[in-house]
Amino acid sequence: MSDVPKPDELLSNIDYRPSRTGWMDTPVDIQKGIYSYAANPKSVEYVGLPYPRQWNPIEEDWQLPENWKEIISKGFRERLDRFRSVKVFMDICVRCGACADKCHFFIGSGDPKNMPVLRAELLRSVYRNDFTTAGKIIGSIGKNFKKIIGARELDLQVLKEWWYYLFQCSECRRCSVFCPYGIDTAEITIMGRELLNLIGLNIDWIATPVANCYRTGNHLGIQPHAYKDMMDFFADDIEEITGVKVEPSFNRKGAEILFVTPSGDIFADPGTYTCVGYMMLFHYLQEKYGFDITWSTYASEGGNFGFFTSHEMMKRLNAKMYAEAKRLGVKWIIGGECGHMWRVIHQYMDTMNGPADFLEEPVSPITGTKFENAKSTKMVHIAEFTADLIKHNKLELDTSRNDHLKVTYHDSCNTSRGMGLLEEPRYVIKNVCNNFYEMPANTIREQTFCCGSGSGLNAGENMELRMQGGLPRANAVKYVHEKHGVNMLSCVCAIDRAALSASMEYWVPGVEVTGVHEMVGNALILPGEQKRMTDLRSEPLPGMEEDDAE
Amino acid sequence: MRLNNLLAQGKTAIVKKWFVLAIGTYPSDTAKFLKRQKDPFANPVGRTIYHGLEALFDQLLEDMDYEAITSFLDPIVRIRAIQNFSPSQATNFIFFLKDVIREHTQKEVSEARLFNELLLFESKIDKLSLIAFELYMQCREKIYELKANEMKNRTFRAFERAGLVSEIPADTPDLVNINICKEASSDT
C-alpha cells in the first residue's frame, strides 16, 4: 500500500487510471512496504566494502560518491569482460516476452518493471548507450534518438530505479526456464547488485547478515556457546517427547562426516523443529549403525548472503565449509535443508574454494551408496542421504505419527532449478507421512514459484513486497488446502520456512510450514523410546488428545 | 424487480465490463496480461478478480449474504491491500459497477421509470463498498501484525531461546506485607 493521500491530493487524483507513459518515461516511485532499509554502515565497513555511510532510500540525496557514474561504468565494463554470460545476456534478448508474466513479483505486484525482460532492460538500456557502437553513434546524433534503440544515459533516477527493482528480484530463475535463449535474469540481477555495492548501495537485510557471518560464522551473529546452548535445549525437548537423551557432538576432530546447516534451523521457528529432526536422525543412526558425524559451531551457517552481494563475498563466506572440514579432518560433508546454500555449493563452491582434494568421495557408511553427483564437491544434501537410507530400509518409521498432517511440498527455487533436487524430498515425505498432495503442475518442480522472500528480501519492512511475491505460491497452496484439506506446507529451505510462515498467515490461514526432517523426526522410532504423546511441536498426536488433556 | 431481470439477463456483459474497468486500475501492459491469461495459477490476480466479481454480482442480484460476500470479496481486497494502491484506489473497483449498470440499463431505466429500483440496487453496491472497507482494514492490520511479530520473534525469541530471558516462574512465592512508612518504622 502506498502512503495515504492527503484530501487535496485525493481530489486532484480522483481519476484512478494509471499513467499511460512508456516505461522509460515513468519515473521510479520508491514506496514504503516495497523497499528494504539501507545497509548499516558498520556492517558495510566491517567486511571492507566501499562507501559505508548513512543513507535513506526515500530521501532525495543518497550521499553518493562524487564519481559514482565513473565507478559504475568501470564496474560494468569489467563485468562484461569477465563474465561472458552477462555480455551475451545483454546482447541476445529479442524481447519476445516469454518471461514477462512468469515472475512472481510481476504476477503479484502488477508492476510492469517487475517483468524480467523489463527489469533486465533497466540495465540493458544503459549498456546499449555506453557499451555498444550503435548506442554511441545514435547517441551522438541527439538524445531523443536514443529511445529508438532502447538506450538511455545513466543518471540518478535510473540508478534509483536499478536499486528499487534489483531488490525486487529474488534471483529465483523461474523466468529463465521459459526464455528460448536461456537468458538467466538472476545473473543480471546478481551483476546489477554487484554494481550497486561498488557505491555502497546494499540493503541491511543482506549487509548485516554478511558482516555477522564473516565475524561469527552465521547470519545471526550467534557465538559458539549460544549455538551449543540452543542445541542442548533441543536435546532436552527430545528427551521430554521421546524419553531418549541425544548427545550431538561439536567441533570433533576425526569425525567421519561434518554437518553444516543454515543457522535458521537453530534459531528460527519453525526451522528449529527441523533441527530437532536432524538430531534425532543422527542419534538413531549412531545407535544402530555407529554413524559418526559432528556439528560445527564455526561453520555454523549454510546460508550465504555474500551470494547476494558479490562473487568475492560469496567465496569468502563459503570458504569456512571446506576450511572446517579440513581442520576437523572429516571425510566428507552433509548439508542441511537450505535453498541458496545449495545453489552456492552446487554451482560455485567447487571452483571457488575447491578442489577439496583433502576430502573423500561421499559414500554412505550405512548403505554403501556412492553419491556420484557429489563426487567433486564432496557435499551431500540431507534429503538425498535420508532418501537413500529409506530406500535401503535402514529406518524404522511409524508414519501414523504424521497422520494429523495433510502435506504438500514447495520446491525451493535453488534446490529445484539450481541443482535438480526434485524427487528425493518427495520420496522422503511419502515414506514418512500418509497424506501427500501435489500442488498444480505449473507451480512445482522446475516451474516452482518462489516463496517471495529469497535472495535477502526476507526483511520485515518490505512485508507488502513479500506478500506480492508470495502470492502465486500461496495461491497454489490455497487450492490444495481447499481441495484436499492440506494443513502443512513442507519445504527444504530455511528462508522458505521463515518466509512462508508469514505468507500463509496472510494468504492461507490454517496452513503451517515444516521442514522435511521434522516429519522424519516425528515418524522415526528411536531405540528405547517411550510411547510418544506429542509431535515435535509438543502438540498431541492423533488419538492422544484426550490423554494429553488428562 | 424488473431491473433485476434486466441485470440478470445482461450478467455476462456487465461482469465483463466491470472486470475490464477493475483491471484498468493496473498499468496497461499488466491489464493485458490480467485479461488474457486464463490459468488461475499463472494469473492469480486476474482470475481471482474475475471470479470474485462474477460471484459478487450474483449476490447483488439476490439477497445479500454477508458470509458469501466476504468469501468472494476478501480474496480481491486481500490482493489489492498489498499492491501499490492507496486505500481508495484499492477499493474503488466496487463503484465501477455503478457506471457499468447505468450505462447498460440507461434506456430501460428512463423508459420504464425504474429509477427507484436502480437506487435500491446502487444502495446494495454501497453496502458492498462498506464491507470492502472492513476487509481492507483487516488485511492492513494483518500486515502490521506480521511486521510487528517478525521483529518481536527475531529479537525476543532469540534472547529467550538463548536463555537470556528470565521469565516469571509459574509458582511465585507468597508476598509478605511490609509497612515502610515512617510511623511504622518508629513503632518498631
Interface residues (C-beta under 8 A of the other chain):
Chain A: M1 S2 D3 V4 P5 L10 Y16 R17 P18 S19 R20 D29 Q31 G33 I34 A100 D101 F106 I107 G108 S109 G110 D111 P112 M115 L220 I222 A226 D229 M230 F233 F267 A268 D269 T272 P440 N442 T443 G460 E461 M463 E464 M467 Q468 L471 P472 N475 A476 Y479 A502 E505 Y506 W507
Chain B: G24 T25 Y26 P27 S28 D29 T30 F33 L34 Q37 D39 P40 F41 A42 N43 P44 V45 T48 R78 I79 A81 I82 Q83 N84 F85 S86 P87 S88 Q89 A90 N92 C139 R140 K142 I143 L146 K147 E150 M151 N153 R154 R157 A158 R161 A162 G163
